[in-house]
Amino acid sequence: MCYIEMNPVRAGMMTHPGDYPWSSYRANGRGNADGLIVPHELYQNLGRTNEERQATYWQLCQAQLTNADVAAIRNATNKGWGWAIAAFARRWRHSRSDGQCRCHETGRNVRGKLN
C-alpha cells in the first residue's frame, strides 16, 4: 500500500508522505477526513480501531522497500502483473476458487497454480 505513498519521498519531492498534497497518507496514516478516500478492505483489516489502523499504516510506510523491491514492483506494473510477497500470494490463491495466480512474487514471476 505504501509504495505509492512513498513515491514523492523517493523522488526527493517531500520528506514525509503526508506532506504531498495528493497523497492518501493524511487519511490513512493520520486520520484526516477526506471525502475522496474510501477505506479499502485491506486497510480496514490493519486494525480494529481507526487508531490501530493508522498506527499500523504508519509502520508499514516506515518499512523501507529495497531498491530490488521497487524495481520488481515497477517491472510487474509495466508488464501488467500483480506483485506480492509470498505470504500474500498464498492467501490470495486460497481465496480464489480456481487457485490461479498471476503475480510477481518477491522477485520472480509466478504464473498459473501456486502450490
Backbone atoms as SQL, in Angstrom:
CREATE TABLE atoms (id INTEGER PRIMARY KEY, chain TEXT, resi INTEGER, resn TEXT, atom TEXT, x REAL, y REAL, z REAL);
INSERT INTO atoms VALUES
  (1, 'A', 1, 'MET', 'N', 0.813, -1.195, 0.000),
  (2, 'A', 1, 'MET', 'CA', 0.000, 0.000, 0.000),
  (3, 'A', 1, 'MET', 'C', 0.855, 1.256, 0.000),
  (4, 'A', 2, 'CYS', 'N', 1.933, 1.211, 0.713),
  (5, 'A', 2, 'CYS', 'CA', 2.721, 2.430, 0.883),
  (6, 'A', 2, 'CYS', 'C', 3.684, 2.699, -0.263),
  (7, 'A', 3, 'TYR', 'N', 3.771, 1.788, -1.223),
  (8, 'A', 3, 'TYR', 'CA', 4.650, 2.030, -2.368),
  (9, 'A', 3, 'TYR', 'C', 4.314, 3.366, -3.019),
  (10, 'A', 4, 'ILE', 'N', 3.048, 3.581, -3.301),
  (11, 'A', 4, 'ILE', 'CA', 2.629, 4.821, -3.959),
  (12, 'A', 4, 'ILE', 'C', 2.795, 6.009, -3.025),
  (13, 'A', 5, 'GLU', 'N', 2.445, 5.835, -1.760),
  (14, 'A', 5, 'GLU', 'CA', 2.570, 6.930, -0.785),
  (15, 'A', 5, 'GLU', 'C', 4.015, 7.424, -0.688),
  (16, 'A', 6, 'MET', 'N', 4.974, 6.512, -0.858),
  (17, 'A', 6, 'MET', 'CA', 6.379, 6.867, -0.679),
  (18, 'A', 6, 'MET', 'C', 7.038, 7.369, -1.965),
  (19, 'A', 7, 'ASN', 'N', 6.354, 7.326, -3.108),
  (20, 'A', 7, 'ASN', 'CA', 6.953, 7.799, -4.363),
  (21, 'A', 7, 'ASN', 'C', 7.455, 9.240, -4.276),
  (22, 'A', 8, 'PRO', 'N', 6.676, 10.197, -3.736),
  (23, 'A', 8, 'PRO', 'CA', 7.204, 11.564, -3.645),
  (24, 'A', 8, 'PRO', 'C', 8.425, 11.671, -2.722),
  (25, 'A', 9, 'VAL', 'N', 8.494, 10.830, -1.719),
  (26, 'A', 9, 'VAL', 'CA', 9.653, 10.827, -0.816),
  (27, 'A', 9, 'VAL', 'C', 10.867, 10.263, -1.548),
  (28, 'A', 10, 'ARG', 'N', 10.682, 9.114, -2.250),
  (29, 'A', 10, 'ARG', 'CA', 11.787, 8.527, -3.013),
  (30, 'A', 10, 'ARG', 'C', 12.291, 9.482, -4.084),
  (31, 'A', 11, 'ALA', 'N', 11.383, 10.285, -4.649),
  (32, 'A', 11, 'ALA', 'CA', 11.767, 11.238, -5.699),
  (33, 'A', 11, 'ALA', 'C', 12.418, 12.493, -5.129),
  (34, 'A', 12, 'GLY', 'N', 12.458, 12.618, -3.803),
  (35, 'A', 12, 'GLY', 'CA', 13.070, 13.789, -3.175),
  (36, 'A', 12, 'GLY', 'C', 12.177, 15.015, -3.175),
  (37, 'A', 13, 'MET', 'N', 10.900, 14.851, -3.485),
  (38, 'A', 13, 'MET', 'CA', 9.970, 15.980, -3.524),
  (39, 'A', 13, 'MET', 'C', 9.498, 16.376, -2.132),
  (40, 'A', 14, 'MET', 'N', 9.426, 15.403, -1.229),
  (41, 'A', 14, 'MET', 'CA', 8.941, 15.607, 0.132),
  (42, 'A', 14, 'MET', 'C', 9.809, 14.770, 1.070),
  (43, 'A', 15, 'THR', 'N', 9.761, 15.107, 2.350),
  (44, 'A', 15, 'THR', 'CA', 10.472, 14.281, 3.322),
  (45, 'A', 15, 'THR', 'C', 9.532, 13.330, 4.046),
  (46, 'A', 16, 'HIS', 'N', 8.219, 13.561, 3.921),
  (47, 'A', 16, 'HIS', 'CA', 7.217, 12.714, 4.571),
  (48, 'A', 16, 'HIS', 'C', 6.045, 12.540, 3.608),
  (49, 'A', 17, 'PRO', 'N', 5.494, 11.324, 3.514),
  (50, 'A', 17, 'PRO', 'CA', 4.403, 11.108, 2.555),
  (51, 'A', 17, 'PRO', 'C', 3.164, 11.952, 2.835),
  (52, 'A', 18, 'GLY', 'N', 2.941, 12.325, 4.075),
  (53, 'A', 18, 'GLY', 'CA', 1.777, 13.141, 4.414),
  (54, 'A', 18, 'GLY', 'C', 1.885, 14.577, 3.949),
  (55, 'A', 19, 'ASP', 'N', 3.083, 14.990, 3.541),
  (56, 'A', 19, 'ASP', 'CA', 3.282, 16.358, 3.064),
  (57, 'A', 19, 'ASP', 'C', 2.889, 16.532, 1.602),
  (58, 'A', 20, 'TYR', 'N', 2.766, 15.438, 0.877),
  (59, 'A', 20, 'TYR', 'CA', 2.409, 15.523, -0.541),
  (60, 'A', 20, 'TYR', 'C', 0.915, 15.813, -0.651),
  (61, 'A', 21, 'PRO', 'N', 0.530, 16.884, -1.346),
  (62, 'A', 21, 'PRO', 'CA', -0.880, 17.312, -1.328),
  (63, 'A', 21, 'PRO', 'C', -1.868, 16.310, -1.922),
  (64, 'A', 22, 'TRP', 'N', -1.425, 15.412, -2.807),
  (65, 'A', 22, 'TRP', 'CA', -2.348, 14.467, -3.431),
  (66, 'A', 22, 'TRP', 'C', -2.223, 13.062, -2.838),
  (67, 'A', 23, 'SER', 'N', -1.644, 12.969, -1.684),
  (68, 'A', 23, 'SER', 'CA', -1.425, 11.673, -1.041),
  (69, 'A', 23, 'SER', 'C', -2.632, 11.273, -0.191),
  (70, 'A', 24, 'SER', 'N', -2.915, 9.997, -0.144),
  (71, 'A', 24, 'SER', 'CA', -3.961, 9.495, 0.760),
  (72, 'A', 24, 'SER', 'C', -3.402, 9.214, 2.155),
  (73, 'A', 25, 'TYR', 'N', -2.111, 9.465, 2.342),
  (74, 'A', 25, 'TYR', 'CA', -1.490, 9.196, 3.639),
  (75, 'A', 25, 'TYR', 'C', -2.162, 9.975, 4.770),
  (76, 'A', 26, 'ARG', 'N', -2.546, 11.207, 4.507),
  (77, 'A', 26, 'ARG', 'CA', -3.165, 12.012, 5.567),
  (78, 'A', 26, 'ARG', 'C', -4.429, 11.327, 6.088),
  (79, 'A', 27, 'ALA', 'N', -5.181, 10.697, 5.205),
  (80, 'A', 27, 'ALA', 'CA', -6.390, 9.975, 5.637),
  (81, 'A', 27, 'ALA', 'C', -6.025, 8.649, 6.281),
  (82, 'A', 28, 'ASN', 'N', -5.147, 7.872, 5.627),
  (83, 'A', 28, 'ASN', 'CA', -4.824, 6.534, 6.116),
  (84, 'A', 28, 'ASN', 'C', -3.875, 6.528, 7.305),
  (85, 'A', 29, 'GLY', 'N', -2.913, 7.427, 7.306),
  (86, 'A', 29, 'GLY', 'CA', -1.900, 7.425, 8.363),
  (87, 'A', 29, 'GLY', 'C', -2.162, 8.402, 9.494),
  (88, 'A', 30, 'ARG', 'N', -2.957, 9.429, 9.215),
  (89, 'A', 30, 'ARG', 'CA', -3.208, 10.455, 10.226),
  (90, 'A', 30, 'ARG', 'C', -4.668, 10.550, 10.643),
  (91, 'A', 31, 'GLY', 'N', -5.556, 9.966, 9.864),
  (92, 'A', 31, 'GLY', 'CA', -6.979, 10.002, 10.205),
  (93, 'A', 31, 'GLY', 'C', -7.693, 11.269, 9.801),
  (94, 'A', 32, 'ASN', 'N', -7.076, 12.083, 8.935),
  (95, 'A', 32, 'ASN', 'CA', -7.736, 13.294, 8.461),
  (96, 'A', 32, 'ASN', 'C', -8.852, 12.916, 7.494),
  (97, 'A', 33, 'ALA', 'N', -10.033, 13.462, 7.719),
  (98, 'A', 33, 'ALA', 'CA', -11.175, 13.154, 6.859),
  (99, 'A', 33, 'ALA', 'C', -10.919, 13.666, 5.445),
  (100, 'A', 34, 'ASP', 'N', -11.285, 12.840, 4.456),
  (101, 'A', 34, 'ASP', 'CA', -11.154, 13.215, 3.056),
  (102, 'A', 34, 'ASP', 'C', -12.278, 12.528, 2.303),
  (103, 'A', 35, 'GLY', 'N', -13.180, 13.318, 1.739),
  (104, 'A', 35, 'GLY', 'CA', -14.334, 12.780, 1.044),
  (105, 'A', 35, 'GLY', 'C', -13.993, 11.968, -0.190),
  (106, 'A', 36, 'LEU', 'N', -12.755, 12.086, -0.684),
  (107, 'A', 36, 'LEU', 'CA', -12.348, 11.323, -1.856),
  (108, 'A', 36, 'LEU', 'C', -11.795, 9.942, -1.506),
  (109, 'A', 37, 'ILE', 'N', -11.481, 9.727, -0.246),
  (110, 'A', 37, 'ILE', 'CA', -10.850, 8.473, 0.175),
  (111, 'A', 37, 'ILE', 'C', -11.905, 7.526, 0.735),
  (112, 'A', 38, 'VAL', 'N', -12.002, 6.365, 0.135),
  (113, 'A', 38, 'VAL', 'CA', -12.868, 5.294, 0.636),
  (114, 'A', 38, 'VAL', 'C', -11.939, 4.206, 1.153),
  (115, 'A', 39, 'PRO', 'N', -11.976, 3.919, 2.450),
  (116, 'A', 39, 'PRO', 'CA', -11.042, 2.920, 3.003),
  (117, 'A', 39, 'PRO', 'C', -11.205, 1.557, 2.326),
  (118, 'A', 40, 'HIS', 'N', -10.097, 1.023, 1.866),
  (119, 'A', 40, 'HIS', 'CA', -10.060, -0.285, 1.218),
  (120, 'A', 40, 'HIS', 'C', -10.165, -1.377, 2.279),
  (121, 'A', 41, 'GLU', 'N', -10.666, -2.533, 1.878),
  (122, 'A', 41, 'GLU', 'CA', -10.795, -3.662, 2.803),
  (123, 'A', 41, 'GLU', 'C', -9.451, -4.032, 3.429),
  (124, 'A', 42, 'LEU', 'N', -8.378, -3.992, 2.656),
  (125, 'A', 42, 'LEU', 'CA', -7.057, -4.310, 3.213),
  (126, 'A', 42, 'LEU', 'C', -6.679, -3.314, 4.301),
  (127, 'A', 43, 'TYR', 'N', -7.003, -2.050, 4.069),
  (128, 'A', 43, 'TYR', 'CA', -6.725, -1.036, 5.093),
  (129, 'A', 43, 'TYR', 'C', -7.574, -1.302, 6.334),
  (130, 'A', 44, 'GLN', 'N', -8.835, -1.608, 6.146),
  (131, 'A', 44, 'GLN', 'CA', -9.728, -1.881, 7.287),
  (132, 'A', 44, 'GLN', 'C', -9.210, -3.042, 8.123),
  (133, 'A', 45, 'ASN', 'N', -8.534, -3.992, 7.488),
  (134, 'A', 45, 'ASN', 'CA', -8.019, -5.159, 8.200),
  (135, 'A', 45, 'ASN', 'C', -6.722, -4.890, 8.959),
  (136, 'A', 46, 'LEU', 'N', -6.204, -3.675, 8.888),
  (137, 'A', 46, 'LEU', 'CA', -4.963, -3.355, 9.593),
  (138, 'A', 46, 'LEU', 'C', -5.152, -3.196, 11.098),
  (139, 'A', 47, 'GLY', 'N', -6.381, -3.069, 11.545),
  (140, 'A', 47, 'GLY', 'CA', -6.635, -2.914, 12.981),
  (141, 'A', 47, 'GLY', 'C', -8.115, -2.867, 13.269),
  (142, 'A', 48, 'ARG', 'N', -8.439, -2.964, 14.558),
  (143, 'A', 48, 'ARG', 'CA', -9.850, -2.947, 14.956),
  (144, 'A', 48, 'ARG', 'C', -10.408, -1.541, 15.105),
  (145, 'A', 49, 'THR', 'N', -9.539, -0.578, 15.371),
  (146, 'A', 49, 'THR', 'CA', -9.974, 0.808, 15.547),
  (147, 'A', 49, 'THR', 'C', -9.244, 1.696, 14.537),
  (148, 'A', 50, 'ASN', 'N', -9.750, 2.914, 14.362),
  (149, 'A', 50, 'ASN', 'CA', -9.064, 3.861, 13.473),
  (150, 'A', 50, 'ASN', 'C', -7.629, 4.097, 13.929),
  (151, 'A', 51, 'GLU', 'N', -7.446, 4.212, 15.238),
  (152, 'A', 51, 'GLU', 'CA', -6.108, 4.462, 15.778),
  (153, 'A', 51, 'GLU', 'C', -5.166, 3.299, 15.479),
  (154, 'A', 52, 'GLU', 'N', -5.643, 2.072, 15.635),
  (155, 'A', 52, 'GLU', 'CA', -4.811, 0.901, 15.327),
  (156, 'A', 52, 'GLU', 'C', -4.458, 0.860, 13.845),
  (157, 'A', 53, 'ARG', 'N', -5.443, 1.136, 12.983),
  (158, 'A', 53, 'ARG', 'CA', -5.187, 1.128, 11.540),
  (159, 'A', 53, 'ARG', 'C', -4.173, 2.205, 11.164),
  (160, 'A', 54, 'GLN', 'N', -4.315, 3.394, 11.724),
  (161, 'A', 54, 'GLN', 'CA', -3.378, 4.482, 11.419),
  (162, 'A', 54, 'GLN', 'C', -1.969, 4.140, 11.893),
  (163, 'A', 55, 'ALA', 'N', -1.848, 3.576, 13.074),
  (164, 'A', 55, 'ALA', 'CA', -0.532, 3.210, 13.605),
  (165, 'A', 55, 'ALA', 'C', 0.120, 2.126, 12.750),
  (166, 'A', 56, 'THR', 'N', -0.666, 1.137, 12.352),
  (167, 'A', 56, 'THR', 'CA', -0.130, 0.067, 11.517),
  (168, 'A', 56, 'THR', 'C', 0.268, 0.600, 10.151),
  (169, 'A', 57, 'TYR', 'N', -0.559, 1.469, 9.590),
  (170, 'A', 57, 'TYR', 'CA', -0.251, 2.060, 8.284),
  (171, 'A', 57, 'TYR', 'C', 1.037, 2.868, 8.364),
  (172, 'A', 58, 'TRP', 'N', 1.201, 3.629, 9.424),
  (173, 'A', 58, 'TRP', 'CA', 2.425, 4.410, 9.625),
  (174, 'A', 58, 'TRP', 'C', 3.633, 3.477, 9.665),
  (175, 'A', 59, 'GLN', 'N', 3.508, 2.376, 10.408),
  (176, 'A', 59, 'GLN', 'CA', 4.614, 1.411, 10.496),
  (177, 'A', 59, 'GLN', 'C', 4.931, 0.801, 9.133),
  (178, 'A', 60, 'LEU', 'N', 3.900, 0.465, 8.360),
  (179, 'A', 60, 'LEU', 'CA', 4.124, -0.088, 7.027),
  (180, 'A', 60, 'LEU', 'C', 4.875, 0.893, 6.142),
  (181, 'A', 61, 'CYS', 'N', 4.511, 2.157, 6.243),
  (182, 'A', 61, 'CYS', 'CA', 5.165, 3.169, 5.419),
  (183, 'A', 61, 'CYS', 'C', 6.592, 3.453, 5.885),
  (184, 'A', 62, 'GLN', 'N', 6.886, 3.174, 7.129),
  (185, 'A', 62, 'GLN', 'CA', 8.241, 3.371, 7.637),
  (186, 'A', 62, 'GLN', 'C', 9.184, 2.270, 7.170),
  (187, 'A', 63, 'ALA', 'N', 8.627, 1.092, 6.888),
  (188, 'A', 63, 'ALA', 'CA', 9.441, -0.021, 6.401),
  (189, 'A', 63, 'ALA', 'C', 9.913, 0.317, 4.995),
  (190, 'A', 64, 'GLN', 'N', 11.188, 0.486, 4.847),
  (191, 'A', 64, 'GLN', 'CA', 11.738, 0.887, 3.559),
  (192, 'A', 64, 'GLN', 'C', 11.769, -0.289, 2.588),
  (193, 'A', 65, 'LEU', 'N', 11.234, -0.076, 1.409),
  (194, 'A', 65, 'LEU', 'CA', 11.373, -1.067, 0.352),
  (195, 'A', 65, 'LEU', 'C', 12.801, -1.009, -0.159),
  (196, 'A', 66, 'THR', 'N', 13.350, -2.158, -0.465),
  (197, 'A', 66, 'THR', 'CA', 14.685, -2.176, -1.056),
  (198, 'A', 66, 'THR', 'C', 14.597, -1.704, -2.500),
  (199, 'A', 67, 'ASN', 'N', 15.725, -1.328, -3.058),
  (200, 'A', 67, 'ASN', 'CA', 15.748, -0.947, -4.468),
  (201, 'A', 67, 'ASN', 'C', 15.264, -2.107, -5.342),
  (202, 'A', 68, 'ALA', 'N', 15.590, -3.332, -4.928),
  (203, 'A', 68, 'ALA', 'CA', 15.140, -4.509, -5.684),
  (204, 'A', 68, 'ALA', 'C', 13.623, -4.640, -5.628),
  (205, 'A', 69, 'ASP', 'N', 13.023, -4.373, -4.452),
  (206, 'A', 69, 'ASP', 'CA', 11.565, -4.424, -4.336),
  (207, 'A', 69, 'ASP', 'C', 10.915, -3.375, -5.228),
  (208, 'A', 70, 'VAL', 'N', 11.432, -2.154, -5.195),
  (209, 'A', 70, 'VAL', 'CA', 10.875, -1.080, -6.022),
  (210, 'A', 70, 'VAL', 'C', 10.982, -1.455, -7.500),
  (211, 'A', 71, 'ALA', 'N', 12.141, -1.986, -7.897),
  (212, 'A', 71, 'ALA', 'CA', 12.323, -2.401, -9.292),
  (213, 'A', 71, 'ALA', 'C', 11.359, -3.526, -9.662),
  (214, 'A', 72, 'ALA', 'N', 11.153, -4.470, -8.750),
  (215, 'A', 72, 'ALA', 'CA', 10.234, -5.586, -9.018),
  (216, 'A', 72, 'ALA', 'C', 8.799, -5.096, -9.150),
  (217, 'A', 73, 'ILE', 'N', 8.398, -4.159, -8.294),
  (218, 'A', 73, 'ILE', 'CA', 7.043, -3.606, -8.372),
  (219, 'A', 73, 'ILE', 'C', 6.856, -2.880, -9.702),
  (220, 'A', 74, 'ARG', 'N', 7.829, -2.075, -10.075),
  (221, 'A', 74, 'ARG', 'CA', 7.729, -1.333, -11.334),
  (222, 'A', 74, 'ARG', 'C', 7.727, -2.280, -12.535),
  (223, 'A', 75, 'ASN', 'N', 8.561, -3.297, -12.501),
  (224, 'A', 75, 'ASN', 'CA', 8.612, -4.283, -13.582),
  (225, 'A', 75, 'ASN', 'C', 7.270, -4.995, -13.712),
  (226, 'A', 76, 'ALA', 'N', 6.708, -5.424, -12.586),
  (227, 'A', 76, 'ALA', 'CA', 5.415, -6.116, -12.615),
  (228, 'A', 76, 'ALA', 'C', 4.324, -5.191, -13.141),
  (229, 'A', 77, 'THR', 'N', 4.345, -3.936, -12.699),
  (230, 'A', 77, 'THR', 'CA', 3.346, -2.965, -13.146),
  (231, 'A', 77, 'THR', 'C', 3.448, -2.745, -14.649),
  (232, 'A', 78, 'ASN', 'N', 4.661, -2.585, -15.141),
  (233, 'A', 78, 'ASN', 'CA', 4.861, -2.351, -16.576),
  (234, 'A', 78, 'ASN', 'C', 4.429, -3.534, -17.424),
  (235, 'A', 79, 'LYS', 'N', 4.446, -4.733, -16.848),
  (236, 'A', 79, 'LYS', 'CA', 4.057, -5.936, -17.591),
  (237, 'A', 79, 'LYS', 'C', 2.605, -6.331, -17.326),
  (238, 'A', 80, 'GLY', 'N', 1.910, -5.552, -16.502),
  (239, 'A', 80, 'GLY', 'CA', 0.512, -5.848, -16.219),
  (240, 'A', 80, 'GLY', 'C', 0.325, -6.993, -15.247),
  (241, 'A', 81, 'TRP', 'N', 1.343, -7.296, -14.452),
  (242, 'A', 81, 'TRP', 'CA', 1.245, -8.345, -13.444),
  (243, 'A', 81, 'TRP', 'C', 0.901, -7.718, -12.111),
  (244, 'A', 82, 'GLY', 'N', 0.395, -8.518, -11.207),
  (245, 'A', 82, 'GLY', 'CA', 0.316, -8.108, -9.815),
  (246, 'A', 82, 'GLY', 'C', 1.659, -8.377, -9.175),
  (247, 'A', 83, 'TRP', 'N', 1.912, -7.833, -8.021),
  (248, 'A', 83, 'TRP', 'CA', 3.154, -8.092, -7.287),
  (249, 'A', 83, 'TRP', 'C', 2.785, -8.310, -5.849),
  (250, 'A', 84, 'ALA', 'N', 3.346, -9.332, -5.234),
  (251, 'A', 84, 'ALA', 'CA', 3.003, -9.618, -3.845),
  (252, 'A', 84, 'ALA', 'C', 4.136, -10.363, -3.174),
  (253, 'A', 85, 'ILE', 'N', 4.213, -10.188, -1.869),
  (254, 'A', 85, 'ILE', 'CA', 5.114, -11.038, -1.112),
  (255, 'A', 85, 'ILE', 'C', 4.516, -12.437, -1.087),
  (256, 'A', 86, 'ALA', 'N', 5.322, -13.425, -0.816),
  (257, 'A', 86, 'ALA', 'CA', 4.884, -14.819, -0.907),
  (258, 'A', 86, 'ALA', 'C', 3.666, -15.100, -0.039),
  (259, 'A', 87, 'ALA', 'N', 3.654, -14.591, 1.190),
  (260, 'A', 87, 'ALA', 'CA', 2.537, -14.883, 2.098),
  (261, 'A', 87, 'ALA', 'C', 1.226, -14.351, 1.539),
  (262, 'A', 88, 'PHE', 'N', 1.238, -13.156, 0.957),
  (263, 'A', 88, 'PHE', 'CA', 0.031, -12.600, 0.376),
  (264, 'A', 88, 'PHE', 'C', -0.405, -13.420, -0.826),
  (265, 'A', 89, 'ALA', 'N', 0.554, -13.804, -1.660),
  (266, 'A', 89, 'ALA', 'CA', 0.221, -14.589, -2.852),
  (267, 'A', 89, 'ALA', 'C', -0.449, -15.901, -2.457),
  (268, 'A', 90, 'ARG', 'N', 0.037, -16.538, -1.394),
  (269, 'A', 90, 'ARG', 'CA', -0.585, -17.781, -0.937),
  (270, 'A', 90, 'ARG', 'C', -2.003, -17.526, -0.454),
  (271, 'A', 91, 'ARG', 'N', -2.220, -16.463, 0.337),
  (272, 'A', 91, 'ARG', 'CA', -3.568, -16.156, 0.822),
  (273, 'A', 91, 'ARG', 'C', -4.496, -15.824, -0.335),
  (274, 'A', 92, 'TRP', 'N', -3.991, -15.072, -1.309),
  (275, 'A', 92, 'TRP', 'CA', -4.811, -14.695, -2.451),
  (276, 'A', 92, 'TRP', 'C', -5.199, -15.929, -3.247),
  (277, 'A', 93, 'ARG', 'N', -4.251, -16.835, -3.474),
  (278, 'A', 93, 'ARG', 'CA', -4.525, -18.054, -4.212),
  (279, 'A', 93, 'ARG', 'C', -5.630, -18.841, -3.534),
  (280, 'A', 94, 'HIS', 'N', -5.563, -18.950, -2.191),
  (281, 'A', 94, 'HIS', 'CA', -6.567, -19.716, -1.464),
  (282, 'A', 94, 'HIS', 'C', -7.939, -19.043, -1.493),
  (283, 'A', 95, 'SER', 'N', -7.968, -17.750, -1.725),
  (284, 'A', 95, 'SER', 'CA', -9.250, -17.048, -1.766),
  (285, 'A', 95, 'SER', 'C', -9.927, -17.183, -3.131),
  (286, 'A', 96, 'ARG', 'N', -9.196, -17.667, -4.119),
  (287, 'A', 96, 'ARG', 'CA', -9.751, -17.825, -5.466),
  (288, 'A', 96, 'ARG', 'C', -10.209, -19.260, -5.666),
  (289, 'A', 97, 'SER', 'N', -11.373, -19.429, -6.249),
  (290, 'A', 97, 'SER', 'CA', -11.921, -20.767, -6.435),
  (291, 'A', 97, 'SER', 'C', -11.103, -21.593, -7.422),
  (292, 'A', 98, 'ASP', 'N', -10.422, -20.923, -8.380),
  (293, 'A', 98, 'ASP', 'CA', -9.666, -21.682, -9.372),
  (294, 'A', 98, 'ASP', 'C', -8.212, -21.900, -8.977),
  (295, 'A', 99, 'GLY', 'N', -7.776, -21.303, -7.856),
  (296, 'A', 99, 'GLY', 'CA', -6.404, -21.480, -7.387),
  (297, 'A', 99, 'GLY', 'C', -5.355, -20.842, -8.281),
  (298, 'A', 100, 'GLN', 'N', -5.780, -19.995, -9.211),
  (299, 'A', 100, 'GLN', 'CA', -4.843, -19.377, -10.146),
  (300, 'A', 100, 'GLN', 'C', -4.289, -18.074, -9.578),
  (301, 'A', 101, 'CYS', 'N', -3.049, -17.802, -9.929),
  (302, 'A', 101, 'CYS', 'CA', -2.412, -16.543, -9.529),
  (303, 'A', 101, 'CYS', 'C', -1.478, -16.134, -10.651),
  (304, 'A', 102, 'ARG', 'N', -1.576, -14.906, -11.056),
  (305, 'A', 102, 'ARG', 'CA', -0.593, -14.348, -11.976),
  (306, 'A', 102, 'ARG', 'C', -0.026, -13.138, -11.271),
  (307, 'A', 103, 'CYS', 'N', 1.061, -13.347, -10.595),
  (308, 'A', 103, 'CYS', 'CA', 1.620, -12.247, -9.816),
  (309, 'A', 103, 'CYS', 'C', 3.132, -12.321, -9.826),
  (310, 'A', 104, 'HIS', 'N', 3.736, -11.243, -9.427),
  (311, 'A', 104, 'HIS', 'CA', 5.179, -11.154, -9.301),
  (312, 'A', 104, 'HIS', 'C', 5.454, -11.315, -7.814),
  (313, 'A', 105, 'GLU', 'N', 6.033, -12.418, -7.448),
  (314, 'A', 105, 'GLU', 'CA', 6.188, -12.756, -6.032),
  (315, 'A', 105, 'GLU', 'C', 7.647, -12.644, -5.628),
  (316, 'A', 106, 'THR', 'N', 7.951, -11.670, -4.806),
  (317, 'A', 106, 'THR', 'CA', 9.293, -11.453, -4.271),
  (318, 'A', 106, 'THR', 'C', 10.387, -11.709, -5.291),
  (319, 'A', 107, 'GLY', 'N', 10.287, -11.009, -6.401),
  (320, 'A', 107, 'GLY', 'CA', 11.374, -11.046, -7.356),
  (321, 'A', 107, 'GLY', 'C', 11.272, -12.114, -8.433),
  (322, 'A', 108, 'ARG', 'N', 10.224, -12.909, -8.428),
  (323, 'A', 108, 'ARG', 'CA', 10.098, -13.886, -9.508),
  (324, 'A', 108, 'ARG', 'C', 8.659, -13.916, -9.986),
  (325, 'A', 109, 'ASN', 'N', 8.499, -14.106, -11.268),
  (326, 'A', 109, 'ASN', 'CA', 7.156, -14.152, -11.840),
  (327, 'A', 109, 'ASN', 'C', 6.519, -15.493, -11.504),
  (328, 'A', 110, 'VAL', 'N', 5.333, -15.448, -10.974),
  (329, 'A', 110, 'VAL', 'CA', 4.607, -16.668, -10.640),
  (330, 'A', 110, 'VAL', 'C', 3.343, -16.668, -11.481),
  (331, 'A', 111, 'ARG', 'N', 3.215, -17.646, -12.353),
  (332, 'A', 111, 'ARG', 'CA', 2.021, -17.752, -13.186),
  (333, 'A', 111, 'ARG', 'C', 1.434, -19.122, -12.993),
  (334, 'A', 112, 'GLY', 'N', 0.147, -19.212, -13.165),
  (335, 'A', 112, 'GLY', 'CA', -0.502, -20.497, -13.036),
  (336, 'A', 112, 'GLY', 'C', -0.755, -20.865, -11.585),
  (337, 'A', 113, 'LYS', 'N', -0.846, -22.133, -11.317),
  (338, 'A', 113, 'LYS', 'CA', -1.169, -22.579, -9.966),
  (339, 'A', 113, 'LYS', 'C', 0.034, -22.432, -9.053),
  (340, 'A', 114, 'LEU', 'N', -0.230, -21.954, -7.868),
  (341, 'A', 114, 'LEU', 'CA', 0.793, -21.903, -6.829),
  (342, 'A', 114, 'LEU', 'C', 0.550, -23.078, -5.883),
  (343, 'A', 115, 'ASN', 'N', 1.590, -23.749, -5.517),
  (344, 'A', 115, 'ASN', 'CA', 1.447, -24.878, -4.586),
  (345, 'A', 115, 'ASN', 'C', 1.851, -24.488, -3.191);
